[in-house]
Amino acid sequence: MDDEPLLVKSLGRSLEARGFAVVTAANANEALRIGRNVTHLDLLVTDVFLPGTDGVALATLLIETRPDLPVLFISGLDAGPIAGRLAVIQRWAFLAKPFGHRELDACLAELLE
């Protein structure tokens, strides 16, 4: 989930190339609906700052029904302001934009080990 369509498309292709089945959402409400209704999720990838809500709120709501869901937060801004809100999320990582394939691979390996 990201508010930049080009990044969503590019990241989706990168994750598919790594063997993930990718489902994208146009906004946080759609992502929440999808996350609550699909039978299996390996990972939530979300921007920290989204229009209308934010990635932390989205992840927190999904964690209520999927407590083991790993979350990869991405942002072009500093993660400092959200750090205190992440205590309820057991498995998470932060990746600063822009990032390359190596950074994505390292982050996914650590998060999904």
Residue pairs with C-beta under 8 A, 6 or more apart in sequence:
1 8
1 24
1 25
1 27
1 28
1 31
1 44
1 45
1 46
1 47
1 50
1 55
1 58
2 8
2 11
2 45
2 46
2 47
2 50
2 74
3 47
3 50
3 51
4 47
7 97
8 24
11 45
11 74
11 104
12 22
12 24
14 101
14 104
15 22
15 45
16 22
18 105
18 108
20 42
20 43
23 34
23 38
25 31
25 34
27 50
27 51
27 52
28 46
28 50
28 52
28 53
28 54
28 55
28 57
28 58
29 52
29 53
31 44
31 46
31 58
32 58
32 61
32 62
35 41
35 44
35 62
35 66
36 62
36 65
41 62
41 66
41 69
42 70
42 112
43 69
43 70
43 71
43 72
43 108
43 111
43 112
44 58
44 59
44 62
44 69
44 70
44 71
44 72
45 71
45 72
45 74
46 55
46 58
46 59
46 71
46 72
46 73
46 74
47 55
47 73
47 74
47 75
48 54
48 55
48 56
48 73
48 74
48 75
48 77
48 79
48 82
48 94
49 55
49 75
49 77
50 58
54 82
55 71
55 73
55 75
56 73
56 82
56 85
56 86
56 89
59 69
59 71
59 73
59 89
59 92
60 85
60 88
60 89
62 69
63 69
63 71
63 88
63 89
63 90
67 90
68 90
68 91
69 91
70 91
70 92
70 93
70 111
70 112
71 89
71 91
71 92
71 93
72 92
72 93
72 94
72 95
72 107
72 108
72 111
73 79
73 82
73 92
73 93
73 94
73 95
74 94
74 95
74 96
74 97
74 99
75 94
75 96
75 97
76 96
76 97
76 98
79 94
79 96
86 92
91 111
92 111
93 107
93 110
93 111
95 103
95 104
95 107
99 107
